[in-house]
């Protein structure tokens, strides 16, 4: 099997998996776990966009 | 001094129970199982699915599986990360997967997926231990 994801989809999937584990392990109650997991995911995806724009600026 | 009252406190030692040894061990061997044997069903299944899928995606992307080595520090750390996946790593090595030549850019993502899946499982092992000693609900 040879799976070839784009850079963006690989980064988003990475953020999703890491966020699930961070949410479960870093908070105690279910509500806090969901909130923290979502927060981490937004930060991951936001970081991808910020890094993308930084690279676009550097390339110019 | 403001903090002088806290310096004399002795750390409270946690009791060593069978569960505090078994849960991390089985959680390393089978990702998520450390939570499942403590009846944290949803957390356990989420961990099992997340770490398992991440590891398998890494293999599907032709990621490299590190072998035990004493060479470059990054190779050693790569092995430590991979080894965190426990049983998934053992099965992968037994089937001799993840040893192909890297032929495209996304294979490097695959290598990182494999390492991070193991590292995330280490965090889950620590979490299973904290649940076992009663530090976390």
N, CA and C atoms of all chains as a GROMACS GRO file, in nm:
protein
  591
    1UNK      N    1   0.084  -0.120   0.000
    1UNK     CA    2   0.000   0.000   0.000
    1UNK      C    3   0.087   0.124   0.000
    2UNK      N    4   0.050   0.218  -0.082
    2UNK     CA    5   0.130   0.340  -0.091
    2UNK      C    6   0.037   0.461  -0.085
    3UNK      N    7   0.021   0.516   0.033
    3UNK     CA    8  -0.067   0.630   0.055
    3UNK      C    9   0.012   0.759   0.039
    4UNK      N   10  -0.038   0.848  -0.044
    4UNK     CA   11   0.032   0.976  -0.062
    4UNK      C   12  -0.064   1.090  -0.029
    5UNK      N   13  -0.047   1.147   0.089
    5UNK     CA   14  -0.130   1.260   0.131
    5UNK      C   15  -0.061   1.390   0.089
    6UNK      N   16  -0.143   1.496   0.075
    6UNK     CA   17  -0.083   1.626   0.050
    6UNK      C   18  -0.021   1.676   0.181
    7UNK      N   19   0.062   1.778   0.171
    7UNK     CA   20   0.123   1.835   0.291
    7UNK      C   21   0.016   1.882   0.389
    8UNK      N   22  -0.088   1.949   0.334
    8UNK     CA   23  -0.192   2.004   0.420
    8UNK      C   24  -0.271   1.894   0.490
    9UNK      N   25  -0.316   1.794   0.415
    9UNK     CA   26  -0.397   1.689   0.477
    9UNK      C   27  -0.314   1.608   0.577
   10UNK      N   28  -0.185   1.587   0.548
   10UNK     CA   29  -0.100   1.517   0.644
   10UNK      C   30  -0.087   1.596   0.773
   11UNK      N   31  -0.072   1.729   0.760
   11UNK     CA   32  -0.056   1.813   0.879
   11UNK      C   33  -0.186   1.819   0.960
   12UNK      N   34  -0.300   1.828   0.891
   12UNK     CA   35  -0.430   1.834   0.961
   12UNK      C   36  -0.458   1.702   1.033
   13UNK      N   37  -0.431   1.591   0.966
   13UNK     CA   38  -0.451   1.461   1.030
   13UNK      C   39  -0.360   1.445   1.152
   14UNK      N   40  -0.237   1.489   1.137
   14UNK     CA   41  -0.142   1.486   1.247
   14UNK      C   42  -0.198   1.565   1.366
   15UNK      N   43  -0.248   1.686   1.338
   15UNK     CA   44  -0.306   1.769   1.444
   15UNK      C   45  -0.426   1.704   1.509
   16UNK      N   46  -0.509   1.637   1.428
   16UNK     CA   47  -0.627   1.570   1.481
   16UNK      C   48  -0.588   1.459   1.580
   17UNK      N   49  -0.496   1.374   1.539
   17UNK     CA   50  -0.455   1.263   1.626
   17UNK      C   51  -0.390   1.314   1.754
   18UNK      N   52  -0.300   1.410   1.739
   18UNK     CA   53  -0.231   1.463   1.857
   18UNK      C   54  -0.330   1.531   1.951
   19UNK      N   55  -0.429   1.603   1.894
   19UNK     CA   56  -0.527   1.674   1.977
   19UNK      C   57  -0.612   1.577   2.059
   20UNK      N   58  -0.651   1.466   1.998
   20UNK     CA   59  -0.732   1.367   2.070
   20UNK      C   60  -0.655   1.316   2.192
   21UNK      N   61  -0.528   1.282   2.173
   21UNK     CA   62  -0.448   1.229   2.284
   21UNK      C   63  -0.422   1.337   2.388
   22UNK      N   64  -0.390   1.458   2.343
   22UNK     CA   65  -0.367   1.567   2.439
   22UNK      C   66  -0.493   1.593   2.522
   23UNK      N   67  -0.606   1.594   2.455
   23UNK     CA   68  -0.731   1.619   2.527
   23UNK      C   69  -0.758   1.514   2.633
   24UNK      N   70  -0.737   1.388   2.597
   24UNK     CA   71  -0.764   1.279   2.691
   24UNK      C   72  -0.669   1.281   2.810
   25UNK      N   73  -0.542   1.308   2.780
   25UNK     CA   74  -0.440   1.290   2.885
   25UNK      C   75  -0.414   1.415   2.970
   26UNK      N   76  -0.443   1.532   2.917
   26UNK     CA   77  -0.404   1.653   2.989
   26UNK      C   78  -0.516   1.716   3.072
   27UNK      N   79  -0.636   1.664   3.063
   27UNK     CA   80  -0.747   1.718   3.141
   27UNK      C   81  -0.823   1.604   3.207
   28UNK      N   82  -0.900   1.638   3.311
   28UNK     CA   83  -0.964   1.533   3.391
   28UNK      C   84  -1.108   1.504   3.353
   29UNK      N   85  -1.191   1.608   3.344
   29UNK     CA   86  -1.333   1.584   3.317
   29UNK      C   87  -1.359   1.578   3.167
   30UNK      N   88  -1.469   1.512   3.131
   30UNK     CA   89  -1.501   1.495   2.988
   30UNK      C   90  -1.514   1.629   2.917
   31UNK      N   91  -1.583   1.722   2.981
   31UNK     CA   92  -1.605   1.852   2.920
   31UNK      C   93  -1.473   1.924   2.894
   32UNK      N   94  -1.384   1.921   2.994
   32UNK     CA   95  -1.252   1.985   2.978
   32UNK      C   96  -1.170   1.916   2.870
   33UNK      N   97  -1.182   1.784   2.863
   33UNK     CA   98  -1.105   1.709   2.763
   33UNK      C   99  -1.147   1.749   2.622
   34UNK      N  100  -1.278   1.762   2.601
   34UNK     CA  101  -1.328   1.800   2.468
   34UNK      C  102  -1.284   1.941   2.434
   35UNK      N  103  -1.298   2.031   2.532
   35UNK     CA  104  -1.259   2.171   2.508
   35UNK      C  105  -1.111   2.183   2.478
   36UNK      N  106  -1.029   2.111   2.555
   36UNK     CA  107  -0.884   2.121   2.535
   36UNK      C  108  -0.843   2.055   2.403
   37UNK      N  109  -0.908   1.944   2.369
   37UNK     CA  110  -0.880   1.879   2.242
   37UNK      C  111  -0.912   1.970   2.124
   38UNK      N  112  -1.027   2.036   2.131
   38UNK     CA  113  -1.064   2.130   2.024
   38UNK      C  114  -0.966   2.247   2.018
   39UNK      N  115  -0.928   2.296   2.136
   39UNK     CA  116  -0.832   2.407   2.142
   39UNK      C  117  -0.700   2.368   2.074
   40UNK      N  118  -0.650   2.248   2.107
   40UNK     CA  119  -0.524   2.201   2.047
   40UNK      C  120  -0.538   2.188   1.896
   41UNK      N  121  -0.654   2.134   1.852
   41UNK     CA  122  -0.672   2.115   1.708
   41UNK      C  123  -0.674   2.249   1.635
   42UNK      N  124  -0.745   2.346   1.693
   42UNK     CA  125  -0.748   2.479   1.631
   42UNK      C  126  -0.608   2.538   1.626
   43UNK      N  127  -0.531   2.519   1.733
   43UNK     CA  128  -0.393   2.571   1.735
   43UNK      C  129  -0.306   2.502   1.630
   44UNK      N  130  -0.322   2.371   1.615
   44UNK     CA  131  -0.245   2.298   1.514
   44UNK      C  132  -0.277   2.350   1.374
   45UNK      N  133  -0.407   2.356   1.344
   45UNK     CA  134  -0.447   2.399   1.209
   45UNK      C  135  -0.411   2.546   1.187
   46UNK      N  136  -0.432   2.628   1.290
   46UNK     CA  137  -0.392   2.769   1.280
   46UNK      C  138  -0.242   2.780   1.256
   47UNK      N  139  -0.165   2.698   1.324
   47UNK     CA  140  -0.019   2.699   1.305
   47UNK      C  141   0.020   2.662   1.163
   48UNK      N  142  -0.056   2.569   1.105
   48UNK     CA  143  -0.029   2.529   0.966
   48UNK      C  144  -0.049   2.648   0.872
   49UNK      N  145  -0.161   2.722   0.893
   49UNK     CA  146  -0.187   2.837   0.806
   49UNK      C  147  -0.083   2.947   0.827
   50UNK      N  148  -0.048   2.974   0.954
   50UNK     CA  149   0.052   3.077   0.983
   50UNK      C  150   0.186   3.039   0.919
   51UNK      N  151   0.226   2.913   0.937
   51UNK     CA  152   0.353   2.869   0.879
   51UNK      C  153   0.348   2.878   0.726
   52UNK      N  154   0.232   2.847   0.669
   52UNK     CA  155   0.218   2.856   0.524
   52UNK      C  156   0.236   2.999   0.474
   53UNK      N  157   0.172   3.093   0.543
   53UNK     CA  158   0.185   3.233   0.502
   53UNK      C  159   0.326   3.285   0.525
   54UNK      N  160   0.391   3.242   0.634
   54UNK     CA  161   0.530   3.284   0.659
   54UNK      C  162   0.620   3.236   0.545
   55UNK      N  163   0.599   3.110   0.503
   55UNK     CA  164   0.682   3.058   0.394
   55UNK      C  165   0.652   3.132   0.263
   56UNK      N  166   0.524   3.172   0.246
   56UNK     CA  167   0.488   3.248   0.124
   56UNK      C  168   0.560   3.382   0.124
   57UNK      N  169   0.564   3.449   0.242
   57UNK     CA  170   0.633   3.579   0.252
   57UNK      C  171   0.782   3.562   0.229
   58UNK      N  172   0.841   3.458   0.288
   58UNK     CA  173   0.986   3.436   0.272
   58UNK      C  174   1.023   3.405   0.126
   59UNK      N  175   0.930   3.344   0.057
   59UNK     CA  176   0.959   3.303  -0.081
   59UNK      C  177   0.959   3.423  -0.175
   60UNK      N  178   0.888   3.530  -0.139
   60UNK     CA  179   0.878   3.646  -0.227
   60UNK      C  180   1.007   3.727  -0.233
   61UNK      N  181   1.106   3.434   5.473
   61UNK     CA  182   1.085   3.410   5.331
   61UNK      C  183   0.943   3.365   5.305
   62UNK      N  184   0.890   3.409   5.192
   62UNK     CA  185   0.749   3.382   5.164
   62UNK      C  186   0.721   3.233   5.147
   63UNK      N  187   0.819   3.161   5.091
   63UNK     CA  188   0.794   3.021   5.061
   63UNK      C  189   0.851   2.925   5.164
   64UNK      N  190   0.894   2.978   5.280
   64UNK     CA  191   0.960   2.891   5.376
   64UNK      C  192   0.868   2.783   5.431
   65UNK      N  193   0.736   2.810   5.433
   65UNK     CA  194   0.644   2.712   5.488
   65UNK      C  195   0.629   2.590   5.396
   66UNK      N  196   0.661   2.608   5.268
   66UNK     CA  197   0.642   2.496   5.175
   66UNK      C  198   0.768   2.410   5.162
   67UNK      N  199   0.881   2.457   5.210
   67UNK     CA  200   1.004   2.382   5.189
   67UNK      C  201   1.014   2.259   5.278
   68UNK      N  202   0.942   2.257   5.390
   68UNK     CA  203   0.950   2.144   5.481
   68UNK      C  204   0.853   2.032   5.448
   69UNK      N  205   0.769   2.053   5.347
   69UNK     CA  206   0.672   1.950   5.313
   69UNK      C  207   0.740   1.831   5.247
   70UNK      N  208   0.706   1.712   5.292
   70UNK     CA  209   0.762   1.593   5.230
   70UNK      C  210   0.665   1.542   5.123
   71UNK      N  211   0.716   1.496   5.010
   71UNK     CA  212   0.625   1.446   4.906
   71UNK      C  213   0.550   1.321   4.952
   72UNK      N  214   0.423   1.317   4.916
   72UNK     CA  215   0.342   1.202   4.955
   72UNK      C  216   0.370   1.087   4.860
   73UNK      N  217   0.414   0.974   4.913
   73UNK     CA  218   0.444   0.860   4.826
   73UNK      C  219   0.316   0.788   4.789
   74UNK      N  220   0.306   0.751   4.662
   74UNK     CA  221   0.188   0.681   4.614
   74UNK      C  222   0.204   0.531   4.639
   75UNK      N  223   0.099   0.464   4.682
   75UNK     CA  224   0.109   0.320   4.704
   75UNK      C  225   0.128   0.244   4.573
   76UNK      N  226   0.214   0.145   4.576
   76UNK     CA  227   0.236   0.062   4.456
   76UNK      C  228   0.136  -0.052   4.460
   77UNK      N  229   0.043  -0.048   4.367
   77UNK     CA  230  -0.056  -0.156   4.357
   77UNK      C  231  -0.029  -0.237   4.232
   78UNK      N  232  -0.095  -0.350   4.223
   78UNK     CA  233  -0.078  -0.434   4.103
   78UNK      C  234  -0.123  -0.357   3.979
   79UNK      N  235  -0.234  -0.284   3.994
   79UNK     CA  236  -0.285  -0.209   3.879
   79UNK      C  237  -0.189  -0.100   3.834
   80UNK      N  238  -0.116  -0.040   3.929
   80UNK     CA  239  -0.024   0.068   3.891
   80UNK      C  240   0.096   0.015   3.813
   81UNK      N  241   0.117  -0.114   3.815
   81UNK     CA  242   0.224  -0.175   3.735
   81UNK      C  243   0.167  -0.235   3.607
   82UNK      N  244   0.052  -0.303   3.621
   82UNK     CA  245  -0.005  -0.374   3.505
   82UNK      C  246  -0.061  -0.276   3.402
   83UNK      N  247  -0.131  -0.172   3.448
   83UNK     CA  248  -0.196  -0.080   3.354
   83UNK      C  249  -0.096  -0.012   3.259
   84UNK      N  250   0.015   0.046   3.311
   84UNK     CA  251   0.111   0.105   3.217
   84UNK      C  252   0.175   0.001   3.124
   85UNK      N  253   0.203  -0.117   3.179
   85UNK     CA  254   0.269  -0.220   3.098
   85UNK      C  255   0.181  -0.265   2.983
   86UNK      N  256   0.055  -0.294   3.015
   86UNK     CA  257  -0.036  -0.342   2.909
   86UNK      C  258  -0.076  -0.226   2.817
   87UNK      N  259  -0.077  -0.104   2.874
   87UNK     CA  260  -0.105   0.014   2.792
   87UNK      C  261   0.004   0.040   2.690
   88UNK      N  262   0.128   0.006   2.725
   88UNK     CA  263   0.237   0.020   2.628
   88UNK      C  264   0.226  -0.090   2.521
   89UNK      N  265   0.200  -0.212   2.568
   89UNK     CA  266   0.197  -0.326   2.474
   89UNK      C  267   0.082  -0.313   2.374
   90UNK      N  268  -0.035  -0.278   2.426
   90UNK     CA  269  -0.153  -0.258   2.340
   90UNK      C  270  -0.207  -0.118   2.368
   91UNK      N  271  -0.182  -0.022   2.278
   91UNK     CA  272  -0.226   0.115   2.304
   91UNK      C  273  -0.374   0.122   2.341
   92UNK      N  274  -0.402   0.189   2.453
   92UNK     CA  275  -0.540   0.204   2.500
   92UNK      C  276  -0.583   0.099   2.599
   93UNK      N  277  -0.514  -0.015   2.603
   93UNK     CA  278  -0.556  -0.123   2.692
   93UNK      C  279  -0.536  -0.087   2.840
   94UNK      N  280  -0.440   0.000   2.867
   94UNK     CA  281  -0.418   0.044   3.005
   94UNK      C  282  -0.539   0.118   3.061
   95UNK      N  283  -0.611   0.188   2.974
   95UNK     CA  284  -0.734   0.256   3.015
   95UNK      C  285  -0.851   0.158   3.017
   96UNK      N  286  -0.853   0.068   2.921
   96UNK     CA  287  -0.966  -0.027   2.912
   96UNK      C  288  -0.974  -0.118   3.035
   97UNK      N  289  -0.858  -0.165   3.085
   97UNK     CA  290  -0.865  -0.254   3.202
   97UNK      C  291  -0.903  -0.179   3.329
   98UNK      N  292  -0.900  -0.046   3.322
   98UNK     CA  293  -0.947   0.034   3.435
   98UNK      C  294  -1.088   0.090   3.410
   99UNK      N  295  -1.152   0.031   3.310
   99UNK     CA  296  -1.291   0.062   3.277
   99UNK      C  297  -1.311   0.206   3.229
  100UNK      N  298  -1.208   0.262   3.170
  100UNK     CA  299  -1.222   0.392   3.101
  100UNK      C  300  -1.243   0.358   2.953
  101UNK      N  301  -1.365   0.312   2.923
  101UNK     CA  302  -1.390   0.254   2.792
  101UNK      C  303  -1.372   0.351   2.677
  102UNK      N  304  -1.435   0.469   2.688
  102UNK     CA  305  -1.428   0.564   2.576
  102UNK      C  306  -1.286   0.612   2.554
  103UNK      N  307  -1.219   0.650   2.664
  103UNK     CA  308  -1.081   0.696   2.651
  103UNK      C  309  -0.992   0.587   2.590
  104UNK      N  310  -1.010   0.466   2.640
  104UNK     CA  311  -0.928   0.355   2.591
  104UNK      C  312  -0.948   0.329   2.442
  105UNK      N  313  -1.075   0.330   2.399
  105UNK     CA  314  -1.102   0.305   2.258
  105UNK      C  315  -1.051   0.419   2.171
  106UNK      N  316  -1.064   0.543   2.220
  106UNK     CA  317  -1.013   0.657   2.144
  106UNK      C  318  -0.862   0.648   2.128
  107UNK      N  319  -0.793   0.612   2.236
  107UNK     CA  320  -0.647   0.599   2.230
  107UNK      C  321  -0.608   0.486   2.136
  108UNK      N  322  -0.678   0.373   2.150
  108UNK     CA  323  -0.647   0.258   2.065
  108UNK      C  324  -0.664   0.296   1.917
  109UNK      N  325  -0.775   0.363   1.886
  109UNK     CA  326  -0.800   0.402   1.748
  109UNK      C  327  -0.702   0.506   1.699
  110UNK      N  328  -0.676   0.606   1.782
  110UNK     CA  329  -0.590   0.716   1.740
  110UNK      C  330  -0.446   0.669   1.716
  111UNK      N  331  -0.387   0.603   1.816
  111UNK     CA  332  -0.248   0.557   1.802
  111UNK      C  333  -0.238   0.450   1.693
  112UNK      N  334  -0.335   0.359   1.691
  112UNK     CA  335  -0.333   0.253   1.591
  112UNK      C  336  -0.343   0.306   1.449
  113UNK      N  337  -0.440   0.395   1.425
  113UNK     CA  338  -0.457   0.450   1.290
  113UNK      C  339  -0.335   0.534   1.250
  114UNK      N  340  -0.284   0.612   1.344
  114UNK     CA  341  -0.168   0.695   1.313
  114UNK      C  342  -0.048   0.608   1.272
  115UNK      N  343  -0.028   0.500   1.348
  115UNK     CA  344   0.084   0.410   1.318
  115UNK      C  345   0.065   0.344   1.181
  116UNK      N  346  -0.057   0.299   1.154
  116UNK     CA  347  -0.083   0.231   1.027
  116UNK      C  348  -0.075   0.329   0.909
  117UNK      N  349  -0.120   0.452   0.929
  117UNK     CA  350  -0.105   0.553   0.823
  117UNK      C  351   0.043   0.577   0.795
  118UNK      N  352   0.124   0.579   0.901
  118UNK     CA  353   0.268   0.596   0.883
  118UNK      C  354   0.327   0.484   0.799
  119UNK      N  355   0.284   0.363   0.825
  119UNK     CA  356   0.331   0.250   0.745
  119UNK      C  357   0.281   0.259   0.601
  120UNK      N  358   0.153   0.300   0.587
  120UNK     CA  359   0.095   0.311   0.452
  120UNK      C  360   0.165   0.419   0.370
  121UNK      N  361   0.219   0.519   0.438
  121UNK     CA  362   0.291   0.625   0.366
  121UNK      C  363   0.437   0.588   0.341
  122UNK      N  364   0.470   0.461   0.364
  122UNK     CA  365   0.606   0.410   0.341
  122UNK      C  366   0.708   0.472   0.437
  123UNK      N  367   0.661   0.502   0.560
  123UNK     CA  368   0.753   0.557   0.660
  123UNK      C  369   0.857   0.456   0.702
  124UNK      N  370   0.967   0.508   0.754
  124UNK     CA  371   1.077   0.420   0.795
  124UNK      C  372   1.058   0.379   0.940
  125UNK      N  373   1.077   0.251   0.968
  125UNK     CA  374   1.072   0.200   1.105
  125UNK      C  375   1.216   0.183   1.152
  126UNK      N  376   1.251   0.254   1.260
  126UNK     CA  377   1.388   0.250   1.310
  126UNK      C  378   1.415   0.120   1.386
  127UNK      N  379   1.536   0.070   1.370
  127UNK     CA  380   1.581  -0.048   1.445
  127UNK      C  381   1.665   0.000   1.562
  128UNK      N  382   1.685  -0.086   1.663
  128UNK     CA  383   1.776  -0.048   1.772
  128UNK      C  384   1.914  -0.018   1.714
  129UNK      N  385   1.971   0.093   1.755
  129UNK     CA  386   2.100   0.132   1.698
  129UNK      C  387   2.178   0.217   1.796
  130UNK      N  388   2.304   0.226   1.775
  130UNK     CA  389   2.391   0.309   1.860
  130UNK      C  390   2.465   0.413   1.780
  131UNK      N  391   2.406   0.455   1.671
  131UNK     CA  392   2.472   0.549   1.581
  131UNK      C  393   2.433   0.693   1.606
  132UNK      N  394   2.376   0.753   1.503
  132UNK     CA  395   2.337   0.893   1.508
  132UNK      C  396   2.230   0.915   1.615
  133UNK      N  397   2.240   1.030   1.686
  133UNK     CA  398   2.147   1.057   1.796
  133UNK      C  399   2.002   1.063   1.745
  134UNK      N  400   1.982   1.116   1.625
  134UNK     CA  401   1.845   1.122   1.571
  134UNK      C  402   1.790   0.983   1.541
  135UNK      N  403   1.878   0.893   1.500
  135UNK     CA  404   1.835   0.755   1.476
  135UNK      C  405   1.797   0.687   1.608
  136UNK      N  406   1.876   0.717   1.712
  136UNK     CA  407   1.845   0.659   1.844
  136UNK      C  408   1.710   0.710   1.893
  137UNK      N  409   1.690   0.841   1.879
  137UNK     CA  410   1.562   0.900   1.923
  137UNK      C  411   1.446   0.849   1.837
  138UNK      N  412   1.473   0.826   1.711
  138UNK     CA  413   1.370   0.768   1.623
  138UNK      C  414   1.329   0.630   1.671
  139UNK      N  415   1.427   0.552   1.712
  139UNK     CA  416   1.395   0.420   1.765
  139UNK      C  417   1.314   0.431   1.894
  140UNK      N  418   1.354   0.523   1.982
  140UNK     CA  419   1.281   0.540   2.109
  140UNK      C  420   1.134   0.575   2.081
  141UNK      N  421   1.114   0.666   1.985
  141UNK     CA  422   0.977   0.704   1.948
  141UNK      C  423   0.898   0.586   1.894
  142UNK      N  424   0.957   0.516   1.800
  142UNK     CA  425   0.889   0.399   1.740
  142UNK      C  426   0.857   0.293   1.846
  143UNK      N  427   0.953   0.274   1.935
  143UNK     CA  428   0.938   0.169   2.038
  143UNK      C  429   0.820   0.197   2.131
  144UNK      N  430   0.782   0.323   2.143
  144UNK     CA  431   0.669   0.358   2.228
  144UNK      C  432   0.538   0.297   2.185
  145UNK      N  433   0.530   0.260   2.059
  145UNK     CA  434   0.404   0.201   2.009
  145UNK      C  435   0.385   0.057   2.056
  146UNK      N  436   0.484   0.002   2.123
  146UNK     CA  437   0.470  -0.129   2.189
  146UNK      C  438   0.445  -0.243   2.093
  147UNK      N  439   0.330  -0.306   2.107
  147UNK     CA  440   0.298  -0.423   2.026
  147UNK      C  441   0.295  -0.393   1.877
  148UNK      N  442   0.250  -0.272   1.842
  148UNK     CA  443   0.248  -0.235   1.700
  148UNK      C  444   0.389  -0.237   1.642
  149UNK      N  445   0.485  -0.189   1.721
  149UNK     CA  446   0.625  -0.188   1.676
  149UNK      C  447   0.678  -0.331   1.664
  150UNK      N  448   0.646  -0.413   1.763
  150UNK     CA  449   0.695  -0.552   1.763
  150UNK      C  450   0.641  -0.628   1.641
  151UNK      N  451   0.511  -0.613   1.616
  151UNK     CA  452   0.451  -0.681   1.499
  151UNK      C  453   0.512  -0.630   1.370
  152UNK      N  454   0.531  -0.498   1.363
  152UNK     CA  455   0.588  -0.439   1.241
  152UNK      C  456   0.729  -0.492   1.215
  153UNK      N  457   0.808  -0.502   1.321
  153UNK     CA  458   0.944  -0.556   1.305
  153UNK      C  459   0.939  -0.703   1.267
  154UNK      N  460   0.845  -0.777   1.327
  154UNK     CA  461   0.834  -0.920   1.297
  154UNK      C  462   0.797  -0.942   1.150
  155UNK      N  463   0.714  -0.853   1.096
  155UNK     CA  464   0.674  -0.865   0.955
  155UNK      C  465   0.772  -0.796   0.861
  156UNK      N  466   0.874  -0.734   0.920
  156UNK     CA  467   0.978  -0.666   0.842
  156UNK      C  468   0.920  -0.556   0.754
  157UNK      N  469   0.826  -0.480   0.810
  157UNK     CA  470   0.769  -0.368   0.736
  157UNK      C  471   0.849  -0.241   0.765
  158UNK      N  472   0.826  -0.140   0.683
  158UNK     CA  473   0.889  -0.010   0.707
  158UNK      C  474   1.037  -0.006   0.680
  159UNK      N  475   1.086  -0.092   0.593
  159UNK     CA  476   1.230  -0.094   0.564
  159UNK      C  477   1.261  -0.056   0.420
  160UNK      N  478   1.157  -0.017   0.346
  160UNK     CA  479   1.178   0.016   0.205
  160UNK      C  480   1.249   0.149   0.187
  161UNK      N  481   1.306   0.166   0.068
  161UNK     CA  482   1.373   0.293   0.036
  161UNK      C  483   1.267   0.402   0.020
  162UNK      N  484   1.297   0.521   0.073
  162UNK     CA  485   1.202   0.632   0.064
  162UNK      C  486   1.201   0.684  -0.079
  163UNK      N  487   1.082   0.678  -0.142
  163UNK     CA  488   1.074   0.711  -0.284
  163UNK      C  489   1.001   0.841  -0.311
  164UNK      N  490   0.932   0.896  -0.212
  164UNK     CA  491   0.858   1.020  -0.234
  164UNK      C  492   0.853   1.102  -0.105
  165UNK      N  493   0.812   1.230  -0.119
  165UNK     CA  494   0.821   1.324  -0.007
  165UNK      C  495   0.733   1.283   0.110
  166UNK      N  496   0.615   1.229   0.083
  166UNK     CA  497   0.524   1.198   0.193
  166UNK      C  498   0.573   1.082   0.279
  167UNK      N  499   0.672   1.006   0.229
  167UNK     CA  500   0.728   0.898   0.312
  167UNK      C  501   0.791   0.956   0.439
  168UNK      N  502   0.844   1.077   0.428
  168UNK     CA  503   0.902   1.142   0.547
  168UNK      C  504   0.792   1.172   0.649
  169UNK      N  505   0.674   1.211   0.600
  169UNK     CA  506   0.560   1.227   0.691
  169UNK      C  507   0.528   1.094   0.760
  170UNK      N  508   0.535   0.987   0.682
  170UNK     CA  509   0.508   0.854   0.738
  170UNK      C  510   0.602   0.822   0.853
  171UNK      N  511   0.730   0.853   0.834
  171UNK     CA  512   0.828   0.829   0.941
  171UNK      C  513   0.792   0.908   1.066
  172UNK      N  514   0.751   1.032   1.046
  172UNK     CA  515   0.713   1.116   1.162
  172UNK      C  516   0.585   1.063   1.227
  173UNK      N  517   0.491   1.018   1.148
  173UNK     CA  518   0.368   0.960   1.203
  173UNK      C  519   0.401   0.841   1.294
  174UNK      N  520   0.493   0.756   1.247
  174UNK     CA  521   0.530   0.637   1.326
  174UNK      C  522   0.592   0.678   1.458
  175UNK      N  523   0.684   0.774   1.453
  175UNK     CA  524   0.753   0.818   1.576
  175UNK      C  525   0.654   0.882   1.673
  176UNK      N  526   0.571   0.972   1.620
  176UNK     CA  527   0.479   1.045   1.708
  176UNK      C  528   0.371   0.952   1.764
  177UNK      N  529   0.329   0.852   1.688
  177UNK     CA  530   0.233   0.756   1.743
  177UNK      C  531   0.291   0.689   1.868
  178UNK      N  532   0.420   0.653   1.861
  178UNK     CA  533   0.485   0.593   1.977
  178UNK      C  534   0.497   0.691   2.092
  179UNK      N  535   0.533   0.816   2.062
  179UNK     CA  536   0.549   0.916   2.168
  179UNK      C  537   0.414   0.946   2.235
  180UNK      N  538   0.309   0.953   2.154
  180UNK     CA  539   0.175   0.977   2.211
  180UNK      C  540   0.135   0.860   2.301
  181UNK      N  541   0.176   0.739   2.260
  181UNK     CA  542   0.142   0.624   2.345
  181UNK      C  543   0.216   0.631   2.479
  182UNK      N  544   0.338   0.686   2.479
  182UNK     CA  545   0.408   0.705   2.606
  182UNK      C  546   0.328   0.797   2.700
  183UNK      N  547   0.270   0.903   2.643
  183UNK     CA  548   0.187   0.993   2.724
  183UNK      C  549   0.067   0.917   2.780
  184UNK      N  550   0.007   0.832   2.696
  184UNK     CA  551  -0.109   0.754   2.740
  184UNK      C  552  -0.071   0.654   2.849
  185UNK      N  553   0.050   0.599   2.840
  185UNK     CA  554   0.097   0.506   2.944
  185UNK      C  555   0.107   0.581   3.078
  186UNK      N  556   0.163   0.702   3.073
  186UNK     CA  557   0.173   0.783   3.196
  186UNK      C  558   0.034   0.816   3.249
  187UNK      N  559  -0.060   0.842   3.160
  187UNK     CA  560  -0.197   0.873   3.201
  187UNK      C  561  -0.262   0.751   3.267
  188UNK      N  562  -0.239   0.633   3.210
  188UNK     CA  563  -0.294   0.510   3.270
  188UNK      C  564  -0.238   0.490   3.410
  189UNK      N  565  -0.110   0.522   3.427
  189UNK     CA  566  -0.048   0.510   3.560
  189UNK      C  567  -0.113   0.607   3.658
  190UNK      N  568  -0.135   0.730   3.615
  190UNK     CA  569  -0.197   0.830   3.703
  190UNK      C  570  -0.338   0.789   3.743
  191UNK      N  571  -0.409   0.727   3.652
  191UNK     CA  572  -0.544   0.678   3.687
  191UNK      C  573  -0.532   0.564   3.789
  192UNK      N  574  -0.433   0.477   3.768
  192UNK     CA  575  -0.418   0.360   3.857
  192UNK      C  576  -0.384   0.400   4.000
  193UNK      N  577  -0.306   0.506   4.016
  193UNK     CA  578  -0.268   0.548   4.152
  193UNK      C  579  -0.369   0.647   4.211
  194UNK      N  580  -0.473   0.678   4.136
  194UNK     CA  581  -0.579   0.764   4.187
  194UNK      C  582  -0.551   0.912   4.176
  195UNK      N  583  -0.449   0.948   4.100
  195UNK     CA  584  -0.416   1.089   4.083
  195UNK      C  585  -0.510   1.158   3.984
  196UNK      N  586  -0.574   1.077   3.901
  196UNK     CA  587  -0.665   1.131   3.799
  196UNK      C  588  -0.790   1.045   3.796
  197UNK      N  589  -0.908   1.106   3.780
  197UNK     CA  590  -1.030   1.024   3.777
  197UNK      C  591  -1.043   0.942   3.649
   0.00000   0.00000   0.00000
